[in-house]
Amino acid sequence: MQIRGERAATGCGLMAIVLWSTAAGLIRGVSEHFGPLGGAAMIYSLGAILLLAFLGRPHIRSTSRLYLVLGSALFVAYEVCLSLALGFASDRHQAIELGVVNYLWPCLTVVLAIIMNGQKTRWLIIPGSMLAIFGILWVVSGEGLSLPGIVLNVQSNPLSYSLALACAITFALYCNVTRRYAGGQNLVVLFFALTSVVLWSKWYVSDEQIPATTLANALELLAAGIAMAGGYALWNIGILRGNLTLLATASYSAPVLSSAFAAAWLGVSLQVQFWQGAVLVTVGSLMCWQATRQRLAAQ
């Protein structure tokens, strides 16, 4: 029974990775119809409702005030930056690029763990970090590795690229703060609710309008809400009861999976160089994780 329970929990964690890999394409699709702010606000409102049904009410009173403040601020900042980076992208191809930039967070999580939490590591962290960063530059460059090309691409939409980079930094911080201060508490329901409040507030003071909804748009919105909420709910089960080593390894395939789904869903043709960059980000991040795992195993 224990093996079956672990396998089932691991399956939940793997399903969470699949669901998260669909999020970037779905968020972009929803934002094209409902607007970057309105679409994101609707996704997180729906996600908060679904998470409340899945996980129940969060235990706020038993959570430290420091984590309540830091965790809330970092999670909300990440989700707002992610949804707006994808929503404000100049086109669908750029939205997929920004999704890969966001996936610099696994590498940054390990680097920040060394600084913030005293994580022991080995020399592999250096080439792993360099490879992940090179992968991002390879994706953003477009054709070959050209500094003017990278600058020109970023200057075409500095807001979205800045938001995508902020995503990677804030989620890496969130992961380390959660590990250090959460005390085993899962406040993702609260975090989703706060994210929706922030997005609705920004929508209220903007010029965006919610257009009439078709069945196709409503289904896409529902799919996005399920992908976000279901991903977090299932991941919680996976990390508590499943095979953490397998889940951690599988999670680094997310940049490639996310790009593949987004390209298919949005009907975008991606060049070979893009896929090379996405794979480099994945391999580099995996090397960073392996650097810490090897050291722990040696001890």
Secondary structure, 3 states (H helix, E strand, C coil): CHHHHHHHHHHHHHHHHHHHHHHHHHHHHHHHHHCHHHHHHHHHHHHHHHHHHHHCCCCCCCCCHHHHHHHHHHHHHHHHHHHHHHHCCCCHHHHHHHHHHHCCHHHHHHHHHHHHCCCCCCCCHHHHHHHHHHHHHHHHHCCCCCHHHHHHHHHCCHHHHHHHHHHHHHHHHHHHHHHHHCCCCCCHHHHHHHHHHHHHHHHHCCCCCCCCCCHHHHHHHHHHHHHHHHHHHHHHHHHHHCCHHHHHHHHCCHHHHHHHHHHHHHCCCCCHHHHHHHHHHHHHHHHHHHHHHHHHHHC
